[in-house]
Amino acid sequence: MIFLDQIGEQLHRSRLNKILREHGRNVGVRKEIRCSPHDCRHYFAQKQLRNGIDV
């Protein structure tokens, strides 16, 4: 999967991790809570399963 920045260039994994950490800090996510693409996917999947998504 490829994510692009504002000028259409590829965002690298390290930059995407940094963006998520910055946004997590800005919205008040506690320091002991990791905020990464993997953690976001995991959280979303858990929420969907708890809400009864058809696997």
PQR file with spaces between the fields and no chain letter, atoms N, CA, C, O and H, PARSE charges and radii, in Angstrom:
ATOM       1  N    MET     1       0.851   -1.164    0.000 -0.4000 1.5000
ATOM       2  CA   MET     1       0.000    0.000    0.000 -0.0000 2.0000
ATOM       3  C    MET     1       0.904    1.236    0.000  0.5500 1.7000
ATOM       4  O    MET     1       1.927    1.265    0.684 -0.5500 1.4000
ATOM       5  N    ILE     2       0.521    2.240   -0.764 -0.4000 1.5000
ATOM       6  CA   ILE     2       1.327    3.455   -0.870 -0.0000 2.0000
ATOM       7  C    ILE     2       0.491    4.644   -0.434  0.5500 1.7000
ATOM       8  O    ILE     2      -0.638    4.826   -0.889 -0.5500 1.4000
ATOM       9  H    ILE     2      -0.311    2.216   -1.319  0.4000 1.0000
ATOM      10  N    PHE     3       1.055    5.445    0.450 -0.4000 1.5000
ATOM      11  CA   PHE     3       0.444    6.707    0.846 -0.0000 2.0000
ATOM      12  C    PHE     3       1.269    7.821    0.237  0.5500 1.7000
ATOM      13  O    PHE     3       2.496    7.739    0.180 -0.5500 1.4000
ATOM      14  H    PHE     3       1.973    5.297    0.819  0.4000 1.0000
ATOM      15  N    LEU     4       0.590    8.862   -0.217 -0.4000 1.5000
ATOM      16  CA   LEU     4       1.274    9.984   -0.846 -0.0000 2.0000
ATOM      17  C    LEU     4       1.177   11.224    0.026  0.5500 1.7000
ATOM      18  O    LEU     4       0.211   11.413    0.766 -0.5500 1.4000
ATOM      19  H    LEU     4      -0.407    8.928   -0.171  0.4000 1.0000
ATOM      20  N    ASP     5       2.207   12.072   -0.079 -0.4000 1.5000
ATOM      21  CA   ASP     5       2.165   13.337    0.645 -0.0000 2.0000
ATOM      22  C    ASP     5       1.442   14.388   -0.196  0.5500 1.7000
ATOM      23  O    ASP     5       0.865   14.070   -1.236 -0.5500 1.4000
ATOM      24  H    ASP     5       2.991   11.918   -0.680  0.4000 1.0000
ATOM      25  N    GLN     6       1.476   15.639    0.260 -0.4000 1.5000
ATOM      26  CA   GLN     6       0.733   16.710   -0.402 -0.0000 2.0000
ATOM      27  C    GLN     6       1.202   16.999   -1.816  0.5500 1.7000
ATOM      28  O    GLN     6       0.431   17.509   -2.628 -0.5500 1.4000
ATOM      29  H    GLN     6       1.944   15.897    1.105  0.4000 1.0000
ATOM      30  N    ILE     7       2.455   16.682   -2.127 -0.4000 1.5000
ATOM      31  CA   ILE     7       2.946   16.955   -3.482 -0.0000 2.0000
ATOM      32  C    ILE     7       3.007   15.692   -4.339  0.5500 1.7000
ATOM      33  O    ILE     7       3.560   15.701   -5.439 -0.5500 1.4000
ATOM      34  H    ILE     7       3.082   16.268   -1.467  0.4000 1.0000
ATOM      35  N    GLY     8       2.427   14.604   -3.819 -0.4000 1.5000
ATOM      36  CA   GLY     8       2.307   13.386   -4.611 -0.0000 2.0000
ATOM      37  C    GLY     8       3.470   12.427   -4.508  0.5500 1.7000
ATOM      38  O    GLY     8       3.545   11.472   -5.280 -0.5500 1.4000
ATOM      39  H    GLY     8       1.977   14.598   -2.926  0.4000 1.0000
ATOM      40  N    GLU     9       4.385   12.654   -3.571 -0.4000 1.5000
ATOM      41  CA   GLU     9       5.505   11.728   -3.388 -0.0000 2.0000
ATOM      42  C    GLU     9       5.148   10.701   -2.320  0.5500 1.7000
ATOM      43  O    GLU     9       4.316   10.945   -1.447 -0.5500 1.4000
ATOM      44  H    GLU     9       4.324   13.430   -2.944  0.4000 1.0000
ATOM      45  N    GLN    10       5.795    9.556   -2.415 -0.4000 1.5000
ATOM      46  CA   GLN    10       5.512    8.465   -1.489 -0.0000 2.0000
ATOM      47  C    GLN    10       5.925    8.824   -0.067  0.5500 1.7000
ATOM      48  O    GLN    10       7.019    9.338    0.165 -0.5500 1.4000
ATOM      49  H    GLN    10       6.470    9.358   -3.125  0.4000 1.0000
ATOM      50  N    LEU    11       5.022    8.541    0.891 -0.4000 1.5000
ATOM      51  CA   LEU    11       5.360    8.676    2.306 -0.0000 2.0000
ATOM      52  C    LEU    11       6.048    7.386    2.743  0.5500 1.7000
ATOM      53  O    LEU    11       5.535    6.292    2.511 -0.5500 1.4000
ATOM      54  H    LEU    11       4.133    8.124    0.702  0.4000 1.0000
ATOM      55  N    HIS    12       7.187    7.518    3.364 -0.4000 1.5000
ATOM      56  CA   HIS    12       7.900    6.344    3.859 -0.0000 2.0000
ATOM      57  C    HIS    12       7.349    5.943    5.216  0.5500 1.7000
ATOM      58  O    HIS    12       6.721    6.740    5.913 -0.5500 1.4000
ATOM      59  H    HIS    12       7.603    8.408    3.553  0.4000 1.0000
ATOM      60  N    ARG    13       7.594    4.704    5.570 -0.4000 1.5000
ATOM      61  CA   ARG    13       7.070    4.149    6.814 -0.0000 2.0000
ATOM      62  C    ARG    13       7.456    4.988    8.032  0.5500 1.7000
ATOM      63  O    ARG    13       6.629    5.212    8.916 -0.5500 1.4000
ATOM      64  H    ARG    13       8.104    4.057    5.003  0.4000 1.0000
ATOM      65  N    SER    14       8.684    5.446    8.085 -0.4000 1.5000
ATOM      66  CA   SER    14       9.123    6.221    9.249 -0.0000 2.0000
ATOM      67  C    SER    14       8.363    7.538    9.358  0.5500 1.7000
ATOM      68  O    SER    14       8.037    7.974   10.462 -0.5500 1.4000
ATOM      69  H    SER    14       9.356    5.264    7.367  0.4000 1.0000
ATOM      70  N    ARG    15       8.078    8.174    8.225 -0.4000 1.5000
ATOM      71  CA   ARG    15       7.329    9.439    8.248 -0.0000 2.0000
ATOM      72  C    ARG    15       5.884    9.202    8.679  0.5500 1.7000
ATOM      73  O    ARG    15       5.323    9.997    9.433 -0.5500 1.4000
ATOM      74  H    ARG    15       8.343    7.820    7.328  0.4000 1.0000
ATOM      75  N    LEU    16       5.284    8.122    8.207 -0.4000 1.5000
ATOM      76  CA   LEU    16       3.917    7.806    8.597 -0.0000 2.0000
ATOM      77  C    LEU    16       3.838    7.518   10.100  0.5500 1.7000
ATOM      78  O    LEU    16       2.898    7.950   10.766 -0.5500 1.4000
ATOM      79  H    LEU    16       5.740    7.477    7.594  0.4000 1.0000
ATOM      80  N    ASN    17       4.819    6.794   10.630 -0.4000 1.5000
ATOM      81  CA   ASN    17       4.865    6.547   12.077 -0.0000 2.0000
ATOM      82  C    ASN    17       4.977    7.858   12.843  0.5500 1.7000
ATOM      83  O    ASN    17       4.307    8.045   13.859 -0.5500 1.4000
ATOM      84  H    ASN    17       5.583    6.443   10.088  0.4000 1.0000
ATOM      85  N    LYS    18       5.818    8.761   12.365 -0.4000 1.5000
ATOM      86  CA   LYS    18       6.008   10.049   13.031 -0.0000 2.0000
ATOM      87  C    LYS    18       4.716   10.869   13.013  0.5500 1.7000
ATOM      88  O    LYS    18       4.363   11.493   14.013 -0.5500 1.4000
ATOM      89  H    LYS    18       6.363    8.610   11.540  0.4000 1.0000
ATOM      90  N    ILE    19       4.021   10.867   11.891 -0.4000 1.5000
ATOM      91  CA   ILE    19       2.752   11.603   11.777 -0.0000 2.0000
ATOM      92  C    ILE    19       1.745   11.065   12.789  0.5500 1.7000
ATOM      93  O    ILE    19       1.083   11.842   13.476 -0.5500 1.4000
ATOM      94  H    ILE    19       4.308   10.360   11.078  0.4000 1.0000
ATOM      95  N    LEU    20       1.625    9.745   12.884 -0.4000 1.5000
ATOM      96  CA   LEU    20       0.678    9.154   13.832 -0.0000 2.0000
ATOM      97  C    LEU    20       1.052    9.479   15.276  0.5500 1.7000
ATOM      98  O    LEU    20       0.178    9.782   16.088 -0.5500 1.4000
ATOM      99  H    LEU    20       2.162    9.114   12.325  0.4000 1.0000
ATOM     100  N    ARG    21       2.352    9.419   15.604 -0.4000 1.5000
ATOM     101  CA   ARG    21       2.781    9.769   16.961 -0.0000 2.0000
ATOM     102  C    ARG    21       2.450   11.220   17.285  0.5500 1.7000
ATOM     103  O    ARG    21       1.967   11.524   18.375 -0.5500 1.4000
ATOM     104  H    ARG    21       3.062    9.173   14.945  0.4000 1.0000
ATOM     105  N    GLU    22       2.714   12.124   16.324 -0.4000 1.5000
ATOM     106  CA   GLU    22       2.431   13.544   16.536 -0.0000 2.0000
ATOM     107  C    GLU    22       0.936   13.779   16.765  0.5500 1.7000
ATOM     108  O    GLU    22       0.551   14.511   17.676 -0.5500 1.4000
ATOM     109  H    GLU    22       3.107   11.877   15.438  0.4000 1.0000
ATOM     110  N    HIS    23       0.102   13.161   15.941 -0.4000 1.5000
ATOM     111  CA   HIS    23      -1.345   13.332   16.096 -0.0000 2.0000
ATOM     112  C    HIS    23      -1.830   12.715   17.401  0.5500 1.7000
ATOM     113  O    HIS    23      -2.719   13.263   18.053 -0.5500 1.4000
ATOM     114  H    HIS    23       0.415   12.566   15.200  0.4000 1.0000
ATOM     115  N    GLY    24      -1.260   11.590   17.783 -0.4000 1.5000
ATOM     116  CA   GLY    24      -1.613   10.978   19.063 -0.0000 2.0000
ATOM     117  C    GLY    24      -1.298   11.905   20.219  0.5500 1.7000
ATOM     118  O    GLY    24      -2.098   12.048   21.144 -0.5500 1.4000
ATOM     119  H    GLY    24      -0.538   11.145   17.254  0.4000 1.0000
ATOM     120  N    ARG    25      -0.141   12.531   20.169 -0.4000 1.5000
ATOM     121  CA   ARG    25       0.239   13.489   21.206 -0.0000 2.0000
ATOM     122  C    ARG    25      -0.717   14.686   21.220  0.5500 1.7000
ATOM     123  O    ARG    25      -1.128   15.153   22.282 -0.5500 1.4000
ATOM     124  H    ARG    25       0.509   12.415   19.417  0.4000 1.0000
ATOM     125  N    ASN    26      -1.063   15.174   20.024 -0.4000 1.5000
ATOM     126  CA   ASN    26      -1.932   16.350   19.918 -0.0000 2.0000
ATOM     127  C    ASN    26      -3.329   16.119   20.480  0.5500 1.7000
ATOM     128  O    ASN    26      -3.951   17.051   20.989 -0.5500 1.4000
ATOM     129  H    ASN    26      -0.730   14.795   19.161  0.4000 1.0000
ATOM     130  N    VAL    27      -3.831   14.888   20.395 -0.4000 1.5000
ATOM     131  CA   VAL    27      -5.173   14.607   20.900 -0.0000 2.0000
ATOM     132  C    VAL    27      -5.161   14.055   22.322  0.5500 1.7000
ATOM     133  O    VAL    27      -6.216   13.728   22.866 -0.5500 1.4000
ATOM     134  H    VAL    27      -3.325   14.130   19.981  0.4000 1.0000
ATOM     135  N    GLY    28      -3.981   13.948   22.929 -0.4000 1.5000
ATOM     136  CA   GLY    28      -3.891   13.563   24.331 -0.0000 2.0000
ATOM     137  C    GLY    28      -3.753   12.083   24.613  0.5500 1.7000
ATOM     138  O    GLY    28      -4.104   11.638   25.706 -0.5500 1.4000
ATOM     139  H    GLY    28      -3.124   14.214   22.488  0.4000 1.0000
ATOM     140  N    VAL    29      -3.256   11.307   23.669 -0.4000 1.5000
ATOM     141  CA   VAL    29      -3.005    9.889   23.922 -0.0000 2.0000
ATOM     142  C    VAL    29      -1.851    9.788   24.927  0.5500 1.7000
ATOM     143  O    VAL    29      -0.811   10.424   24.756 -0.5500 1.4000
ATOM     144  H    VAL    29      -2.971   11.669   22.781  0.4000 1.0000
ATOM     145  N    ARG    30      -2.048    8.986   25.969 -0.4000 1.5000
ATOM     146  CA   ARG    30      -1.019    8.860   27.016 -0.0000 2.0000
ATOM     147  C    ARG    30       0.284    8.313   26.438  0.5500 1.7000
ATOM     148  O    ARG    30       0.273    7.578   25.451 -0.5500 1.4000
ATOM     149  H    ARG    30      -2.893    8.469   26.108  0.4000 1.0000
ATOM     150  N    LYS    31       1.401    8.675   27.055 -0.4000 1.5000
ATOM     151  CA   LYS    31       2.725    8.277   26.561 -0.0000 2.0000
ATOM     152  C    LYS    31       2.920    6.764   26.536  0.5500 1.7000
ATOM     153  O    LYS    31       3.626    6.240   25.675 -0.5500 1.4000
ATOM     154  H    LYS    31       1.410    9.272   27.857  0.4000 1.0000
ATOM     155  N    GLU    32       2.289    6.059   27.487 -0.4000 1.5000
ATOM     156  CA   GLU    32       2.488    4.610   27.546 -0.0000 2.0000
ATOM     157  C    GLU    32       1.673    3.867   26.478  0.5500 1.7000
ATOM     158  O    GLU    32       1.834    2.657   26.320 -0.5500 1.4000
ATOM     159  H    GLU    32       1.715    6.485   28.186  0.4000 1.0000
ATOM     160  N    ILE    33       0.814    4.561   25.755 -0.4000 1.5000
ATOM     161  CA   ILE    33       0.032    3.969   24.676 -0.0000 2.0000
ATOM     162  C    ILE    33       0.764    4.179   23.355  0.5500 1.7000
ATOM     163  O    ILE    33       1.050    5.312   22.968 -0.5500 1.4000
ATOM     164  H    ILE    33       0.684    5.544   25.883  0.4000 1.0000
ATOM     165  N    ARG    34       1.065    3.072   22.663 -0.4000 1.5000
ATOM     166  CA   ARG    34       1.743    3.198   21.369 -0.0000 2.0000
ATOM     167  C    ARG    34       0.744    3.670   20.320  0.5500 1.7000
ATOM     168  O    ARG    34      -0.438    3.331   20.367 -0.5500 1.4000
ATOM     169  H    ARG    34       0.832    2.152   22.977  0.4000 1.0000
ATOM     170  N    CYS    35       1.232    4.440   19.394 -0.4000 1.5000
ATOM     171  CA   CYS    35       0.387    4.929   18.306 -0.0000 2.0000
ATOM     172  C    CYS    35       1.148    4.695   16.999  0.5500 1.7000
ATOM     173  O    CYS    35       1.997    5.498   16.612 -0.5500 1.4000
ATOM     174  H    CYS    35       2.193    4.715   19.356  0.4000 1.0000
ATOM     175  N    SER    36       0.835    3.593   16.330 -0.4000 1.5000
ATOM     176  CA   SER    36       1.510    3.233   15.092 -0.0000 2.0000
ATOM     177  C    SER    36       0.475    2.707   14.105  0.5500 1.7000
ATOM     178  O    SER    36      -0.653    2.415   14.501 -0.5500 1.4000
ATOM     179  H    SER    36       0.145    2.940   16.645  0.4000 1.0000
ATOM     180  N    PRO    37       0.831    2.579   12.831 -0.5600 1.5000
ATOM     181  CA   PRO    37      -0.126    2.025   11.870  0.2800 2.0000
ATOM     182  C    PRO    37      -0.633    0.634   12.284  0.5500 1.7000
ATOM     183  O    PRO    37      -1.819    0.338   12.140 -0.5500 1.4000
ATOM     184  N    HIS    38       0.254   -0.201   12.790 -0.4000 1.5000
ATOM     185  CA   HIS    38      -0.157   -1.539   13.213 -0.0000 2.0000
ATOM     186  C    HIS    38      -1.166   -1.456   14.355  0.5500 1.7000
ATOM     187  O    HIS    38      -2.177   -2.159   14.346 -0.5500 1.4000
ATOM     188  H    HIS    38       1.218    0.040   12.907  0.4000 1.0000
ATOM     189  N    ASP    39      -0.895   -0.603   15.330 -0.4000 1.5000
ATOM     190  CA   ASP    39      -1.806   -0.468   16.460 -0.0000 2.0000
ATOM     191  C    ASP    39      -3.168    0.067   16.021  0.5500 1.7000
ATOM     192  O    ASP    39      -4.194   -0.356   16.553 -0.5500 1.4000
ATOM     193  H    ASP    39      -0.074   -0.032   15.338  0.4000 1.0000
ATOM     194  N    CYS    40      -3.192    0.983   15.066 -0.4000 1.5000
ATOM     195  CA   CYS    40      -4.458    1.504   14.543 -0.0000 2.0000
ATOM     196  C    CYS    40      -5.252    0.403   13.844  0.5500 1.7000
ATOM     197  O    CYS    40      -6.460    0.285   14.049 -0.5500 1.4000
ATOM     198  H    CYS    40      -2.359    1.327   14.633  0.4000 1.0000
ATOM     199  N    ARG    41      -4.583   -0.402   13.022 -0.4000 1.5000
ATOM     200  CA   ARG    41      -5.259   -1.513   12.344 -0.0000 2.0000
ATOM     201  C    ARG    41      -5.806   -2.518   13.359  0.5500 1.7000
ATOM     202  O    ARG    41      -6.931   -3.000   13.229 -0.5500 1.4000
ATOM     203  H    ARG    41      -3.602   -0.306   12.856  0.4000 1.0000
ATOM     204  N    HIS    42      -4.994   -2.823   14.369 -0.4000 1.5000
ATOM     205  CA   HIS    42      -5.393   -3.781   15.396 -0.0000 2.0000
ATOM     206  C    HIS    42      -6.618   -3.272   16.153  0.5500 1.7000
ATOM     207  O    HIS    42      -7.573   -4.021   16.362 -0.5500 1.4000
ATOM     208  H    HIS    42      -4.080   -2.431   14.475  0.4000 1.0000
ATOM     209  N    TYR    43      -6.597   -2.020   16.558 -0.4000 1.5000
ATOM     210  CA   TYR    43      -7.714   -1.422   17.290 -0.0000 2.0000
ATOM     211  C    TYR    43      -8.981   -1.446   16.433  0.5500 1.7000
ATOM     212  O    TYR    43     -10.050   -1.819   16.915 -0.5500 1.4000
ATOM     213  H    TYR    43      -5.822   -1.411   16.387  0.4000 1.0000
ATOM     214  N    PHE    44      -8.862   -1.049   15.164 -0.4000 1.5000
ATOM     215  CA   PHE    44     -10.009   -1.041   14.261 -0.0000 2.0000
ATOM     216  C    PHE    44     -10.586   -2.446   14.108  0.5500 1.7000
ATOM     217  O    PHE    44     -11.803   -2.627   14.159 -0.5500 1.4000
ATOM     218  H    PHE    44      -7.994   -0.745   14.773  0.4000 1.0000
ATOM     219  N    ALA    45      -9.726   -3.430   13.923 -0.4000 1.5000
ATOM     220  CA   ALA    45     -10.185   -4.812   13.754 -0.0000 2.0000
ATOM     221  C    ALA    45     -10.918   -5.298   14.999  0.5500 1.7000
ATOM     222  O    ALA    45     -11.963   -5.941   14.893 -0.5500 1.4000
ATOM     223  H    ALA    45      -8.738   -3.283   13.882  0.4000 1.0000
ATOM     224  N    GLN    46     -10.377   -4.997   16.174 -0.4000 1.5000
ATOM     225  CA   GLN    46     -11.037   -5.411   17.415 -0.0000 2.0000
ATOM     226  C    GLN    46     -12.409   -4.770   17.547  0.5500 1.7000
ATOM     227  O    GLN    46     -13.376   -5.434   17.922 -0.5500 1.4000
ATOM     228  H    GLN    46      -9.529   -4.475   16.260  0.4000 1.0000
ATOM     229  N    LYS    47     -12.496   -3.482   17.240 -0.4000 1.5000
ATOM     230  CA   LYS    47     -13.774   -2.778   17.343 -0.0000 2.0000
ATOM     231  C    LYS    47     -14.797   -3.383   16.379  0.5500 1.7000
ATOM     232  O    LYS    47     -15.962   -3.553   16.740 -0.5500 1.4000
ATOM     233  H    LYS    47     -11.711   -2.943   16.935  0.4000 1.0000
ATOM     234  N    GLN    48     -14.373   -3.704   15.172 -0.4000 1.5000
ATOM     235  CA   GLN    48     -15.290   -4.278   14.186 -0.0000 2.0000
ATOM     236  C    GLN    48     -15.789   -5.647   14.650  0.5500 1.7000
ATOM     237  O    GLN    48     -16.973   -5.955   14.520 -0.5500 1.4000
ATOM     238  H    GLN    48     -13.427   -3.566   14.879  0.4000 1.0000
ATOM     239  N    LEU    49     -14.887   -6.463   15.188 -0.4000 1.5000
ATOM     240  CA   LEU    49     -15.290   -7.784   15.671 -0.0000 2.0000
ATOM     241  C    LEU    49     -16.272   -7.666   16.837  0.5500 1.7000
ATOM     242  O    LEU    49     -17.244   -8.417   16.917 -0.5500 1.4000
ATOM     243  H    LEU    49     -13.924   -6.212   15.294  0.4000 1.0000
ATOM     244  N    ARG    50     -16.011   -6.718   17.739 -0.4000 1.5000
ATOM     245  CA   ARG    50     -16.921   -6.536   18.883 -0.0000 2.0000
ATOM     246  C    ARG    50     -18.288   -6.009   18.437  0.5500 1.7000
ATOM     247  O    ARG    50     -19.297   -6.243   19.103 -0.5500 1.4000
ATOM     248  H    ARG    50     -15.222   -6.107   17.674  0.4000 1.0000
ATOM     249  N    ASN    51     -18.312   -5.303   17.315 -0.4000 1.5000
ATOM     250  CA   ASN    51     -19.577   -4.767   16.825 -0.0000 2.0000
ATOM     251  C    ASN    51     -20.290   -5.736   15.881  0.5500 1.7000
ATOM     252  O    ASN    51     -21.308   -5.389   15.282 -0.5500 1.4000
ATOM     253  H    ASN    51     -17.493   -5.113   16.774  0.4000 1.0000
ATOM     254  N    GLY    52     -19.755   -6.947   15.751 -0.4000 1.5000
ATOM     255  CA   GLY    52     -20.442   -7.998   15.036 -0.0000 2.0000
ATOM     256  C    GLY    52     -20.225   -8.046   13.532  0.5500 1.7000
ATOM     257  O    GLY    52     -21.094   -8.511   12.796 -0.5500 1.4000
ATOM     258  H    GLY    52     -18.928   -7.229   16.237  0.4000 1.0000
ATOM     259  N    ILE    53     -19.072   -7.569   13.066 -0.4000 1.5000
ATOM     260  CA   ILE    53     -18.803   -7.641   11.625 -0.0000 2.0000
ATOM     261  C    ILE    53     -18.748   -9.107   11.204  0.5500 1.7000
ATOM     262  O    ILE    53     -18.292   -9.962   11.962 -0.5500 1.4000
ATOM     263  H    ILE    53     -18.365   -7.191   13.664  0.4000 1.0000
ATOM     264  N    ASP    54     -19.212   -9.384   10.003 -0.4000 1.5000
ATOM     265  CA   ASP    54     -19.202  -10.737    9.467 -0.0000 2.0000
ATOM     266  C    ASP    54     -17.815  -11.037    8.905  0.5500 1.7000
ATOM     267  O    ASP    54     -17.420  -10.478    7.882 -0.5500 1.4000
ATOM     268  H    ASP    54     -19.583   -8.689    9.387  0.4000 1.0000
ATOM     269  N    VAL    55     -17.088  -11.912    9.570 -0.4000 1.5000
ATOM     270  CA   VAL    55     -15.748  -12.270    9.137 -0.0000 2.0000
ATOM     271  C    VAL    55     -15.855  -13.151    7.923  0.5500 1.7000
ATOM     272  O    VAL    55     -14.837  -13.579    7.380 -0.5500 1.4000
ATOM     273  H    VAL    55     -17.409  -12.366   10.401  0.4000 1.0000
